[in-house]
Amino acid sequence: MSSAAKPRVFVCRQIPDVGLQMLASVCDVEVWPERLPPSAEVLRQKVRGLDGLVTLLTDRVDAALLDAAGPSLKVVSNFAVGFNNIDVAAATARGVRIGNTPGVLTDATAD
């Protein structure tokens, strides 16, 4: 009896362990290990054939990146309050869902 493959997700930067643990419990996760973000070229290579992508505001998600991902990409989740780095129309046209983390800065702002 074979089990279904886990969704493949690329995380563009280190995020809090609790988030990575949640992802890793249900997905095959690769995390970009460098302090600086991956270049656009590297990101286009990493995104090929993925099911999901976790980005930050510094990661541009445009039509070219979505095309490089191919039809398997189902979701882009921004670890940020906004989503100005994502071409929402291009994602919508390809059936890719977009998410963000609107409360991620609440505690920092309060402090």
C-alpha positions as CSV (number, residue, x, y, z in Angstrom):
1,M,0.0,0.0,0.0
2,S,1.7,3.2,-1.1
3,S,0.9,6.6,0.4
4,A,0.4,9.7,-1.7
5,A,3.3,12.0,-2.0
6,K,3.3,15.0,0.2
7,P,2.9,18.5,-1.4
8,R,6.3,20.1,-2.2
9,V,6.8,23.6,-0.8
10,F,9.7,26.0,-1.0
11,V,10.2,28.6,1.7
12,C,12.2,31.6,0.5
13,R,13.6,32.4,3.9
14,Q,13.8,31.2,7.5
15,I,10.5,31.7,9.2
16,P,9.6,31.0,12.9
17,D,10.1,27.3,13.8
18,V,6.4,26.9,14.6
19,G,5.4,27.7,11.0
20,L,8.1,25.4,9.6
21,Q,7.0,22.6,11.8
22,M,3.4,23.0,10.7
23,L,4.4,22.9,7.1
24,A,6.8,20.0,7.6
25,S,4.1,17.9,9.2
26,V,2.1,17.8,6.0
27,C,4.5,18.8,3.2
28,D,8.0,18.2,1.9
29,V,9.7,21.5,2.7
30,E,12.8,23.1,1.4
31,V,14.0,26.3,3.1
32,W,16.4,28.8,1.5
33,P,19.4,28.7,3.9
34,E,20.9,32.1,3.1
35,R,20.4,35.4,4.9
36,L,19.8,37.2,1.6
37,P,16.8,36.2,-0.5
38,P,17.2,33.9,-3.5
39,S,17.7,35.8,-6.8
40,A,14.9,35.8,-9.3
41,E,16.8,33.2,-11.4
42,V,17.3,30.9,-8.5
43,L,13.7,31.3,-7.4
44,R,12.5,30.4,-11.0
45,Q,14.6,27.2,-10.7
46,K,13.4,26.3,-7.2
47,V,9.7,26.8,-8.0
48,R,9.5,24.3,-10.9
49,G,7.0,21.6,-10.1
50,L,6.1,22.9,-6.6
51,D,2.7,22.8,-5.0
52,G,3.3,25.7,-2.7
53,L,5.6,28.7,-2.2
54,V,6.2,30.7,1.0
55,T,7.5,34.2,0.2
56,L,8.4,37.5,1.8
57,L,7.8,41.0,0.4
58,T,11.2,40.9,-1.2
59,D,10.3,38.0,-3.4
60,R,8.6,39.1,-6.6
61,V,5.9,36.7,-7.7
62,D,5.0,37.7,-11.3
63,A,3.7,36.0,-14.4
64,A,7.2,34.8,-15.3
65,L,7.7,33.1,-11.9
66,L,4.2,31.5,-12.1
67,D,4.9,30.2,-15.6
68,A,8.2,28.7,-14.4
69,A,6.3,26.9,-11.6
70,G,3.9,25.3,-14.0
71,P,0.4,24.0,-13.4
72,S,1.3,22.2,-10.2
73,L,1.6,25.4,-8.2
74,K,-1.6,25.8,-6.1
75,V,-0.7,28.4,-3.5
76,V,1.6,31.3,-2.7
77,S,1.6,32.3,0.9
78,N,3.3,35.6,1.8
79,F,4.9,35.8,5.3
80,A,4.0,39.4,5.4
81,V,1.1,41.7,6.1
82,G,0.8,42.8,2.5
83,F,1.0,41.2,-0.9
84,N,2.3,44.0,-3.1
85,N,5.1,41.7,-4.4
86,I,2.5,39.3,-5.9
87,D,0.8,39.8,-9.3
88,V,-2.6,38.8,-8.0
89,A,-4.2,39.0,-11.5
90,A,-1.6,36.6,-12.9
91,A,-2.0,34.2,-10.0
92,T,-5.8,34.3,-10.3
93,A,-5.6,33.6,-14.1
94,R,-3.6,30.5,-13.3
95,G,-5.8,29.3,-10.4
96,V,-3.1,29.9,-7.8
97,R,-4.4,31.0,-4.4
98,I,-2.7,33.8,-2.5
99,G,-2.5,34.1,1.2
100,N,-0.7,36.4,3.6
101,T,-0.2,36.8,7.4
102,P,-2.1,40.0,8.3
103,G,-1.5,39.7,12.1
104,V,2.3,38.9,11.9
105,L,3.4,42.4,13.0
106,T,0.7,43.1,15.6
107,D,2.8,42.2,18.7
108,A,5.9,44.0,17.3
109,T,3.8,47.1,16.6
110,A,2.3,47.0,20.1
111,D,5.7,46.8,21.7
